[in-house]
């Protein structure tokens, strides 16, 4: 284990991806924070993430898919075309969608209360990593829970200070300013055609309503 960040070369990305597939825990860039990153198929890796971060057990991890249409592999909605419209408009990008879970293979800590939060990132290093992993990853910011102000993003240096010695690898490649915060939008409850903002981020309700037929609370 090392807190030294690897340069995001092709060889290093493949090494880190192999670690993820084998059940390791790595730190990788997202569109916002450097993030603890694991395979959702490895319970032991998810156990490590919660222990490393001291994350409250009631808070789920977010599932990130490489391609927008892959949300259908893990979630469902009564209006799949509406979800596709959101994905087409904003993915890859700063929007996480909370949908009904539709995969028994997901660890419950990625799909609590019958729902799963799904995202699709634009960061080019992350996208290379996702290609090399060949499947979805579960992520959460690479810092001790409650130790970083909401307005500060977790960069490589902060991630190394907080969790670096406990992770198997840190893959460098800072978030490239694509967003300060992802918007979290719930489609898991409410009437058809309605959605609820769980966390306000760079995408506003007006942005979402302009691109879709949804009414956003």
Backbone torsions as a table, in degrees:
resi	resn	phi	psi	omega
1	UNK	NA	144.8	-176.2
2	UNK	-150.8	145.5	175.6
3	UNK	-93.4	2.9	177.6
4	UNK	-80.7	130.5	-177.6
5	UNK	-79.5	135.9	173.9
6	UNK	-82.0	140.1	172.2
7	UNK	-66.0	144.1	-175.7
8	UNK	-80.2	55.9	174.7
9	UNK	-76.3	164.7	178.8
10	UNK	-57.6	-44.3	-179.2
11	UNK	-64.2	-42.8	-179.3
12	UNK	-68.2	-38.7	176.7
13	UNK	-60.6	-41.5	179.0
14	UNK	-65.2	-39.4	178.5
15	UNK	-62.5	-46.2	-179.8
16	UNK	-65.8	-40.3	178.5
17	UNK	-62.7	-40.5	178.1
18	UNK	-62.2	-39.9	177.0
19	UNK	-60.8	-44.4	178.1
20	UNK	-61.5	-47.1	-179.0
21	UNK	-61.4	-33.1	-177.7
22	UNK	-84.3	1.4	176.8
23	UNK	99.3	19.3	178.2
24	UNK	-86.5	175.0	177.3
25	UNK	-120.5	123.6	-179.5
26	UNK	-126.3	163.3	171.1
27	UNK	-108.0	128.1	-177.4
28	UNK	-138.8	157.5	179.4
29	UNK	-73.9	148.3	169.7
30	UNK	-120.8	-162.7	175.0
31	UNK	-77.8	-15.3	-178.1
32	UNK	-122.8	-85.5	-177.4
33	UNK	-91.9	156.1	159.3
34	UNK	-64.4	140.2	-168.5
35	UNK	-137.0	140.6	167.9
36	UNK	-63.4	130.5	-168.3
37	UNK	-133.9	128.4	-177.6
38	UNK	-143.4	166.9	170.0
39	UNK	-79.7	130.7	178.1
40	UNK	-69.0	-7.1	179.5
41	UNK	-86.6	-7.1	-175.9
42	UNK	-112.0	103.5	-179.4
43	UNK	-60.1	-38.9	-178.2
44	UNK	-63.4	-37.3	177.8
45	UNK	-66.2	-40.4	178.4
46	UNK	-66.4	-38.9	174.2
47	UNK	-55.1	-45.2	-178.7
48	UNK	-63.1	-40.5	179.8
49	UNK	-59.0	-47.3	-179.5
50	UNK	-64.0	-36.9	179.1
51	UNK	-71.7	-43.4	-178.9
52	UNK	-61.4	-43.7	-174.2
53	UNK	-87.3	-14.5	-170.3
54	UNK	55.3	47.0	-175.6
55	UNK	-82.7	133.2	175.8
56	UNK	-56.4	136.8	-171.9
57	UNK	-68.8	-16.3	-179.7
58	UNK	-84.9	-4.2	-179.3
59	UNK	-97.7	117.2	-178.6
60	UNK	-76.3	161.8	170.5
61	UNK	-84.4	159.5	176.6
62	UNK	-96.7	138.2	178.7
63	UNK	-94.7	129.5	179.1
64	UNK	-117.8	128.5	-179.0
65	UNK	-106.9	151.8	-177.4
66	UNK	-73.8	-39.9	-175.9
67	UNK	-119.3	138.6	-174.6
68	UNK	-52.5	-39.3	-176.8
69	UNK	-69.9	-12.3	-177.6
70	UNK	-70.1	-9.1	176.0
71	UNK	-56.4	-30.6	-177.5
72	UNK	-65.7	-19.2	179.4
73	UNK	-73.9	-21.1	-171.2
74	UNK	-126.8	-11.9	-174.2
75	UNK	-141.6	167.7	178.3
76	UNK	-142.1	161.5	176.9
77	UNK	-158.2	148.6	-179.0
78	UNK	-65.8	-21.7	178.6
79	UNK	-123.1	73.7	-177.6
80	UNK	-60.2	-30.7	178.2
81	UNK	-64.8	-33.0	176.9
82	UNK	-67.5	-38.7	176.0
83	UNK	-66.3	-41.1	177.3
84	UNK	-59.9	-36.8	179.3
85	UNK	-64.4	-40.6	175.5
86	UNK	-63.4	-45.0	-179.2
87	UNK	-62.4	-41.4	179.8
88	UNK	-65.5	-35.9	-176.7
89	UNK	-77.8	-34.5	-167.0
90	UNK	-126.8	-6.7	179.2
91	UNK	-108.5	141.3	-7.2
92	UNK	-65.5	141.2	179.2
93	UNK	164.5	-171.6	-166.6
94	UNK	-83.9	57.2	178.4
95	UNK	-140.2	125.0	171.3
96	UNK	-108.3	133.0	-178.3
97	UNK	-109.4	125.9	175.0
98	UNK	-93.6	117.7	-174.8
99	UNK	-129.0	169.2	175.0
100	UNK	-70.4	137.0	178.9
101	UNK	-65.7	140.9	178.1
102	UNK	-143.1	39.7	178.5
103	UNK	-151.6	111.7	177.8
104	UNK	-68.1	-13.8	-178.0
105	UNK	-77.2	-17.6	-178.2
106	UNK	-71.5	134.9	171.1
107	UNK	-60.3	142.8	-178.1
108	UNK	-59.8	-23.4	-179.7
109	UNK	-79.1	-2.6	168.5
110	UNK	-105.3	-8.4	-174.2
111	UNK	-148.3	71.3	-179.4
112	UNK	-85.2	149.3	175.9
113	UNK	57.2	28.8	176.2
114	UNK	77.6	9.9	178.9
115	UNK	-124.1	163.3	175.8
116	UNK	-140.4	138.5	175.7
117	UNK	-94.7	121.0	-174.2
118	UNK	-118.3	135.4	175.6
119	UNK	-134.1	171.2	177.7
120	UNK	-146.5	114.8	-168.6
121	UNK	-93.1	153.1	179.8
122	UNK	-98.2	-19.0	-175.3
123	UNK	-52.9	126.2	-173.5
124	UNK	-65.6	-34.3	177.0
125	UNK	-67.0	-43.6	177.6
126	UNK	-60.5	-41.0	-178.1
127	UNK	-66.0	-36.9	174.0
128	UNK	-63.7	-40.6	178.7
129	UNK	-64.2	-45.2	179.9
130	UNK	-61.0	-39.3	175.5
131	UNK	-58.8	-44.9	-176.6
132	UNK	-71.4	-34.5	176.8
133	UNK	-68.4	-39.2	178.2
134	UNK	79.3	20.7	178.8
135	UNK	-170.5	-177.6	-178.6
136	UNK	-71.9	162.3	172.7
137	UNK	-130.5	153.5	173.9
138	UNK	-104.6	139.0	-172.5
139	UNK	-141.2	153.9	169.3
140	UNK	-154.7	151.4	-173.4
141	UNK	-57.2	144.3	-172.0
142	UNK	-88.9	66.8	177.7
143	UNK	-148.4	161.4	174.4
144	UNK	-67.5	135.7	-177.7
145	UNK	-57.6	130.9	176.6
146	UNK	78.4	3.5	-173.7
147	UNK	-101.0	-3.2	-176.7
148	UNK	-125.3	130.0	178.1
149	UNK	-58.3	149.0	-177.1
150	UNK	-59.7	-26.6	-175.8
151	UNK	-92.1	6.8	178.5
152	UNK	-111.2	128.0	175.8
153	UNK	-82.8	150.0	-179.0
154	UNK	-88.1	109.2	178.2
155	UNK	-93.9	-177.2	-177.0
156	UNK	-60.0	-43.8	-177.7
157	UNK	-62.9	-44.6	-179.6
158	UNK	-67.4	-40.8	177.9
159	UNK	-61.0	-42.0	178.8
160	UNK	-63.1	-40.3	179.1
161	UNK	-64.9	-40.2	-173.2
162	UNK	-83.8	-44.0	-169.7
163	UNK	-135.7	-0.2	-170.1
164	UNK	-56.8	-44.8	-176.5
165	UNK	-68.5	-18.4	-178.3
166	UNK	-94.8	-12.3	179.2
167	UNK	-92.7	155.6	179.6
168	UNK	-75.4	-36.9	177.7
169	UNK	-148.3	152.9	164.3
170	UNK	-116.0	122.3	178.3
171	UNK	-97.8	114.9	-179.5
172	UNK	-68.3	175.7	-175.8
173	UNK	117.7	79.1	-174.2
174	UNK	-57.3	147.0	167.9
175	UNK	-50.6	136.4	-169.0
176	UNK	-96.9	31.6	176.2
177	UNK	73.9	20.3	-179.2
178	UNK	-68.1	-30.6	-179.0
179	UNK	-162.7	155.4	172.4
180	UNK	-90.7	-35.3	-179.1
181	UNK	-155.3	138.6	175.3
182	UNK	-80.6	141.6	172.5
183	UNK	-81.7	134.8	176.5
184	UNK	-106.9	120.8	-174.6
185	UNK	-120.2	122.6	179.4
186	UNK	-94.1	126.4	172.0
187	UNK	-114.6	12.0	-170.8
188	UNK	-84.9	-12.7	178.2
189	UNK	-145.0	177.2	-179.2
190	UNK	91.6	175.0	-177.9
191	UNK	-75.6	160.3	177.2
192	UNK	-58.4	137.3	178.5
193	UNK	84.7	2.4	179.2
194	UNK	-116.1	151.4	178.3
195	UNK	-144.1	158.0	-175.6
196	UNK	-128.4	129.8	176.2
197	UNK	-76.9	120.3	175.9
198	UNK	-92.8	-29.7	174.4
199	UNK	-146.7	128.3	178.1
200	UNK	-80.0	134.4	178.2
201	UNK	-136.7	-149.4	-176.5
202	UNK	-66.1	-30.9	176.6
203	UNK	-86.6	129.1	-178.4
204	UNK	-95.3	163.0	172.9
205	UNK	-54.5	-37.8	179.4
206	UNK	-64.1	-39.4	177.4
207	UNK	-57.9	-45.6	-176.4
208	UNK	-69.0	-42.5	-179.3
209	UNK	-66.6	-33.8	177.9
210	UNK	-66.6	-32.7	-174.7
211	UNK	-91.6	-11.0	-176.0
212	UNK	-139.7	-178.7	175.2
213	UNK	-96.9	12.4	-177.1
214	UNK	-76.2	149.7	164.9
215	UNK	-102.0	122.9	-172.5
216	UNK	-107.9	127.7	177.0
217	UNK	-87.2	NA	NA
